[in-house]
Amino acid sequence: MLIALIVAGVIILWFVLTYNSLVALRNRVRNAWHQIDVQLKRR
């Protein structure tokens, strides 16, 4: 039973960390596109 709880905890932790990484990458991409928009509007 204890091993199952540990495995479940590790899997949940992995999903949370992966999700947070993907959200951070999405935010970086959005920020980069906004910076491109700003540069294009300056022209």
PyMOL Python script that loads the backbone (N, CA, C, O; Angstrom):
from pymol import cmd

cmd.read_pdbstr("""\
ATOM      1  N   MET A   1       0.829  -1.199   0.000  1.00  0.00           N
ATOM      2  CA  MET A   1       0.000   0.000   0.000  1.00  0.00           C
ATOM      3  C   MET A   1       0.870   1.258   0.000  1.00  0.00           C
ATOM      4  O   MET A   1       0.587   2.226  -0.706  1.00  0.00           O
ATOM      5  N   LEU A   2       1.914   1.224   0.793  1.00  0.00           N
ATOM      6  CA  LEU A   2       2.794   2.390   0.885  1.00  0.00           C
ATOM      7  C   LEU A   2       3.498   2.652  -0.442  1.00  0.00           C
ATOM      8  O   LEU A   2       3.659   3.801  -0.853  1.00  0.00           O
ATOM      9  N   ILE A   3       3.908   1.597  -1.096  1.00  0.00           N
ATOM     10  CA  ILE A   3       4.592   1.752  -2.384  1.00  0.00           C
ATOM     11  C   ILE A   3       3.650   2.364  -3.412  1.00  0.00           C
ATOM     12  O   ILE A   3       4.061   3.207  -4.209  1.00  0.00           O
ATOM     13  N   ALA A   4       2.390   1.945  -3.396  1.00  0.00           N
ATOM     14  CA  ALA A   4       1.406   2.495  -4.333  1.00  0.00           C
ATOM     15  C   ALA A   4       1.200   3.985  -4.084  1.00  0.00           C
ATOM     16  O   ALA A   4       1.078   4.757  -5.035  1.00  0.00           O
ATOM     17  N   LEU A   5       1.162   4.396  -2.829  1.00  0.00           N
ATOM     18  CA  LEU A   5       1.003   5.819  -2.508  1.00  0.00           C
ATOM     19  C   LEU A   5       2.218   6.624  -2.967  1.00  0.00           C
ATOM     20  O   LEU A   5       2.076   7.734  -3.481  1.00  0.00           O
ATOM     21  N   ILE A   6       3.391   6.070  -2.783  1.00  0.00           N
ATOM     22  CA  ILE A   6       4.609   6.763  -3.207  1.00  0.00           C
ATOM     23  C   ILE A   6       4.633   6.900  -4.724  1.00  0.00           C
ATOM     24  O   ILE A   6       4.954   7.967  -5.246  1.00  0.00           O
ATOM     25  N   VAL A   7       4.297   5.829  -5.430  1.00  0.00           N
ATOM     26  CA  VAL A   7       4.278   5.874  -6.894  1.00  0.00           C
ATOM     27  C   VAL A   7       3.237   6.883  -7.373  1.00  0.00           C
ATOM     28  O   VAL A   7       3.505   7.662  -8.288  1.00  0.00           O
ATOM     29  N   ALA A   8       2.053   6.872  -6.763  1.00  0.00           N
ATOM     30  CA  ALA A   8       1.004   7.826  -7.138  1.00  0.00           C
ATOM     31  C   ALA A   8       1.465   9.255  -6.872  1.00  0.00           C
ATOM     32  O   ALA A   8       1.219  10.148  -7.683  1.00  0.00           O
ATOM     33  N   GLY A   9       2.126   9.475  -5.749  1.00  0.00           N
ATOM     34  CA  GLY A   9       2.633  10.808  -5.424  1.00  0.00           C
ATOM     35  C   GLY A   9       3.673  11.279  -6.417  1.00  0.00           C
ATOM     36  O   GLY A   9       3.675  12.443  -6.817  1.00  0.00           O
ATOM     37  N   VAL A  10       4.557  10.382  -6.816  1.00  0.00           N
ATOM     38  CA  VAL A  10       5.588  10.740  -7.793  1.00  0.00           C
ATOM     39  C   VAL A  10       4.952  11.070  -9.136  1.00  0.00           C
ATOM     40  O   VAL A  10       5.360  12.024  -9.798  1.00  0.00           O
ATOM     41  N   ILE A  11       3.957  10.289  -9.543  1.00  0.00           N
ATOM     42  CA  ILE A  11       3.288  10.550 -10.821  1.00  0.00           C
ATOM     43  C   ILE A  11       2.563  11.885 -10.785  1.00  0.00           C
ATOM     44  O   ILE A  11       2.637  12.658 -11.740  1.00  0.00           O
ATOM     45  N   ILE A  12       1.863  12.164  -9.692  1.00  0.00           N
ATOM     46  CA  ILE A  12       1.156  13.448  -9.571  1.00  0.00           C
ATOM     47  C   ILE A  12       2.152  14.598  -9.577  1.00  0.00           C
ATOM     48  O   ILE A  12       1.922  15.613 -10.234  1.00  0.00           O
ATOM     49  N   LEU A  13       3.250  14.450  -8.856  1.00  0.00           N
ATOM     50  CA  LEU A  13       4.274  15.493  -8.831  1.00  0.00           C
ATOM     51  C   LEU A  13       4.851  15.721 -10.220  1.00  0.00           C
ATOM     52  O   LEU A  13       5.083  16.864 -10.616  1.00  0.00           O
ATOM     53  N   TRP A  14       5.083  14.644 -10.962  1.00  0.00           N
ATOM     54  CA  TRP A  14       5.613  14.767 -12.322  1.00  0.00           C
ATOM     55  C   TRP A  14       4.638  15.519 -13.208  1.00  0.00           C
ATOM     56  O   TRP A  14       5.050  16.387 -13.978  1.00  0.00           O
ATOM     57  N   PHE A  15       3.325  15.198 -13.112  1.00  0.00           N
ATOM     58  CA  PHE A  15       2.328  15.893 -13.919  1.00  0.00           C
ATOM     59  C   PHE A  15       2.276  17.376 -13.572  1.00  0.00           C
ATOM     60  O   PHE A  15       2.187  18.217 -14.467  1.00  0.00           O
ATOM     61  N   VAL A  16       2.329  17.704 -12.294  1.00  0.00           N
ATOM     62  CA  VAL A  16       2.273  19.107 -11.874  1.00  0.00           C
ATOM     63  C   VAL A  16       3.490  19.862 -12.389  1.00  0.00           C
ATOM     64  O   VAL A  16       3.354  20.964 -12.920  1.00  0.00           O
ATOM     65  N   LEU A  17       4.663  19.290 -12.240  1.00  0.00           N
ATOM     66  CA  LEU A  17       5.879  19.965 -12.694  1.00  0.00           C
ATOM     67  C   LEU A  17       5.900  20.112 -14.212  1.00  0.00           C
ATOM     68  O   LEU A  17       6.330  21.143 -14.729  1.00  0.00           O
ATOM     69  N   THR A  18       5.441  19.097 -14.923  1.00  0.00           N
ATOM     70  CA  THR A  18       5.382  19.176 -16.379  1.00  0.00           C
ATOM     71  C   THR A  18       4.401  20.249 -16.818  1.00  0.00           C
ATOM     72  O   THR A  18       4.694  21.026 -17.726  1.00  0.00           O
ATOM     73  N   TYR A  19       3.240  20.297 -16.178  1.00  0.00           N
ATOM     74  CA  TYR A  19       2.237  21.306 -16.513  1.00  0.00           C
ATOM     75  C   TYR A  19       2.789  22.709 -16.271  1.00  0.00           C
ATOM     76  O   TYR A  19       2.623  23.598 -17.105  1.00  0.00           O
ATOM     77  N   ASN A  20       3.444  22.904 -15.130  1.00  0.00           N
ATOM     78  CA  ASN A  20       4.004  24.218 -14.826  1.00  0.00           C
ATOM     79  C   ASN A  20       5.076  24.608 -15.840  1.00  0.00           C
ATOM     80  O   ASN A  20       5.168  25.773 -16.226  1.00  0.00           O
ATOM     81  N   SER A  21       5.876  23.656 -16.267  1.00  0.00           N
ATOM     82  CA  SER A  21       6.895  23.944 -17.273  1.00  0.00           C
ATOM     83  C   SER A  21       6.259  24.345 -18.596  1.00  0.00           C
ATOM     84  O   SER A  21       6.721  25.277 -19.254  1.00  0.00           O
ATOM     85  N   LEU A  22       5.200  23.643 -18.986  1.00  0.00           N
ATOM     86  CA  LEU A  22       4.522  23.976 -20.241  1.00  0.00           C
ATOM     87  C   LEU A  22       3.869  25.350 -20.172  1.00  0.00           C
ATOM     88  O   LEU A  22       3.897  26.096 -21.152  1.00  0.00           O
ATOM     89  N   VAL A  23       3.285  25.694 -19.037  1.00  0.00           N
ATOM     90  CA  VAL A  23       2.680  27.017 -18.880  1.00  0.00           C
ATOM     91  C   VAL A  23       3.756  28.096 -18.948  1.00  0.00           C
ATOM     92  O   VAL A  23       3.549  29.137 -19.571  1.00  0.00           O
ATOM     93  N   ALA A  24       4.894  27.858 -18.319  1.00  0.00           N
ATOM     94  CA  ALA A  24       5.986  28.830 -18.366  1.00  0.00           C
ATOM     95  C   ALA A  24       6.487  29.008 -19.796  1.00  0.00           C
ATOM     96  O   ALA A  24       6.752  30.131 -20.224  1.00  0.00           O
ATOM     97  N   LEU A  25       6.618  27.912 -20.534  1.00  0.00           N
ATOM     98  CA  LEU A  25       7.053  28.016 -21.930  1.00  0.00           C
ATOM     99  C   LEU A  25       6.023  28.765 -22.770  1.00  0.00           C
ATOM    100  O   LEU A  25       6.392  29.571 -23.624  1.00  0.00           O
ATOM    101  N   ARG A  26       4.726  28.506 -22.536  1.00  0.00           N
ATOM    102  CA  ARG A  26       3.676  29.214 -23.268  1.00  0.00           C
ATOM    103  C   ARG A  26       3.755  30.711 -22.994  1.00  0.00           C
ATOM    104  O   ARG A  26       3.593  31.523 -23.905  1.00  0.00           O
ATOM    105  N   ASN A  27       4.003  31.074 -21.743  1.00  0.00           N
ATOM    106  CA  ASN A  27       4.115  32.490 -21.400  1.00  0.00           C
ATOM    107  C   ASN A  27       5.328  33.128 -22.065  1.00  0.00           C
ATOM    108  O   ASN A  27       5.257  34.275 -22.507  1.00  0.00           O
ATOM    109  N   ARG A  28       6.440  32.398 -22.143  1.00  0.00           N
ATOM    110  CA  ARG A  28       7.625  32.934 -22.815  1.00  0.00           C
ATOM    111  C   ARG A  28       7.365  33.153 -24.296  1.00  0.00           C
ATOM    112  O   ARG A  28       7.798  34.154 -24.866  1.00  0.00           O
ATOM    113  N   VAL A  29       6.651  32.210 -24.926  1.00  0.00           N
ATOM    114  CA  VAL A  29       6.333  32.350 -26.349  1.00  0.00           C
ATOM    115  C   VAL A  29       5.421  33.546 -26.567  1.00  0.00           C
ATOM    116  O   VAL A  29       5.638  34.333 -27.489  1.00  0.00           O
ATOM    117  N   ARG A  30       4.404  33.690 -25.728  1.00  0.00           N
ATOM    118  CA  ARG A  30       3.492  34.836 -25.863  1.00  0.00           C
ATOM    119  C   ARG A  30       4.242  36.153 -25.687  1.00  0.00           C
ATOM    120  O   ARG A  30       4.013  37.113 -26.422  1.00  0.00           O
ATOM    121  N   ASN A  31       5.139  36.187 -24.706  1.00  0.00           N
ATOM    122  CA  ASN A  31       5.916  37.398 -24.471  1.00  0.00           C
ATOM    123  C   ASN A  31       6.797  37.711 -25.674  1.00  0.00           C
ATOM    124  O   ASN A  31       6.931  38.872 -26.060  1.00  0.00           O
ATOM    125  N   ALA A  32       7.394  36.689 -26.264  1.00  0.00           N
ATOM    126  CA  ALA A  32       8.244  36.909 -27.437  1.00  0.00           C
ATOM    127  C   ALA A  32       7.428  37.463 -28.598  1.00  0.00           C
ATOM    128  O   ALA A  32       7.880  38.376 -29.288  1.00  0.00           O
ATOM    129  N   TRP A  33       6.230  36.924 -28.824  1.00  0.00           N
ATOM    130  CA  TRP A  33       5.386  37.432 -29.907  1.00  0.00           C
ATOM    131  C   TRP A  33       4.955  38.871 -29.636  1.00  0.00           C
ATOM    132  O   TRP A  33       4.873  39.675 -30.565  1.00  0.00           O
ATOM    133  N   HIS A  34       4.679  39.204 -28.377  1.00  0.00           N
ATOM    134  CA  HIS A  34       4.317  40.586 -28.059  1.00  0.00           C
ATOM    135  C   HIS A  34       5.490  41.528 -28.307  1.00  0.00           C
ATOM    136  O   HIS A  34       5.296  42.661 -28.748  1.00  0.00           O
ATOM    137  N   GLN A  35       6.697  41.066 -28.029  1.00  0.00           N
ATOM    138  CA  GLN A  35       7.868  41.893 -28.305  1.00  0.00           C
ATOM    139  C   GLN A  35       8.028  42.113 -29.805  1.00  0.00           C
ATOM    140  O   GLN A  35       8.408  43.201 -30.237  1.00  0.00           O
ATOM    141  N   ILE A  36       7.741  41.089 -30.596  1.00  0.00           N
ATOM    142  CA  ILE A  36       7.791  41.241 -32.054  1.00  0.00           C
ATOM    143  C   ILE A  36       6.747  42.248 -32.510  1.00  0.00           C
ATOM    144  O   ILE A  36       7.027  43.090 -33.363  1.00  0.00           O
ATOM    145  N   ASP A  37       5.536  42.168 -31.943  1.00  0.00           N
ATOM    146  CA  ASP A  37       4.485  43.127 -32.295  1.00  0.00           C
ATOM    147  C   ASP A  37       4.912  44.555 -31.983  1.00  0.00           C
ATOM    148  O   ASP A  37       4.662  45.467 -32.770  1.00  0.00           O
ATOM    149  N   VAL A  38       5.556  44.749 -30.836  1.00  0.00           N
ATOM    150  CA  VAL A  38       6.009  46.088 -30.455  1.00  0.00           C
ATOM    151  C   VAL A  38       7.034  46.601 -31.460  1.00  0.00           C
ATOM    152  O   VAL A  38       6.970  47.756 -31.879  1.00  0.00           O
ATOM    153  N   GLN A  39       7.972  45.750 -31.844  1.00  0.00           N
ATOM    154  CA  GLN A  39       8.993  46.180 -32.798  1.00  0.00           C
ATOM    155  C   GLN A  39       8.381  46.503 -34.157  1.00  0.00           C
ATOM    156  O   GLN A  39       8.804  47.455 -34.813  1.00  0.00           O
ATOM    157  N   LEU A  40       7.399  45.728 -34.584  1.00  0.00           N
ATOM    158  CA  LEU A  40       6.763  45.996 -35.875  1.00  0.00           C
ATOM    159  C   LEU A  40       5.943  47.283 -35.842  1.00  0.00           C
ATOM    160  O   LEU A  40       5.860  47.988 -36.847  1.00  0.00           O
ATOM    161  N   LYS A  41       5.345  47.590 -34.711  1.00  0.00           N
ATOM    162  CA  LYS A  41       4.548  48.817 -34.601  1.00  0.00           C
ATOM    163  C   LYS A  41       5.434  50.056 -34.571  1.00  0.00           C
ATOM    164  O   LYS A  41       4.981  51.144 -34.925  1.00  0.00           O
ATOM    165  N   ARG A  42       6.685  49.910 -34.154  1.00  0.00           N
ATOM    166  CA  ARG A  42       7.589  51.061 -34.118  1.00  0.00           C
ATOM    167  C   ARG A  42       8.000  51.500 -35.517  1.00  0.00           C
ATOM    168  O   ARG A  42       8.441  52.633 -35.704  1.00  0.00           O
ATOM    169  N   ARG A  43       7.861  50.620 -36.494  1.00  0.00           N
ATOM    170  CA  ARG A  43       8.281  50.957 -37.858  1.00  0.00           C
ATOM    171  C   ARG A  43       7.312  51.903 -38.501  1.00  0.00           C
ATOM    172  O   ARG A  43       7.504  52.296 -39.651  1.00  0.00           O
TER     173      ARG A  43
END
""", "prot")
cmd.dss("prot")
cmd.show_as("cartoon", "prot")
cmd.util.cbc("prot")
cmd.orient("prot")
